[in-house]
Amino acid sequence: MPGYSDDRDAVVKRLRRIEGQVRGVQRMVEDDTYCIDVLTQISAITKALQAVALELLDDHLGHCVADALGRRDPDAAERALRHHLRMVLKEVPRIRESHPDYFEEP
């Protein structure tokens, strides 16, 4: 069972909202809307997708990795942590820029 299953409806709702934003940008392009306005909307969509990705990553770490540790399966936990570390390191510059609050100490 995926880690986000408890929040599935909320995730789907956010993704549908993002889908609507993407369709809006498509209409903007079809209507020859000013480039900066289109780019602004694309930036907002990107940030929204990053927020969903961070939420899913948190859920995965809290559910799947914790499950592997609970089963005392260090190999599975290590594989999952390495995979997430690679993902985060690849995305950190963009995430840090668009979600600085995520990097604040609790």
Secondary structure as GFF3:
##gff-version 3
##sequence-region A 1 106
A	DSSP	three_ten_helix	5	7	.	.	.	ID=ss1
A	DSSP	alpha_helix	8	30	.	.	.	ID=ss2
A	DSSP	alpha_helix	35	60	.	.	.	ID=ss3
A	DSSP	pi_helix	61	65	.	.	.	ID=ss4
A	DSSP	alpha_helix	66	70	.	.	.	ID=ss5
A	DSSP	alpha_helix	74	98	.	.	.	ID=ss6
A	DSSP	three_ten_helix	100	103	.	.	.	ID=ss7
###
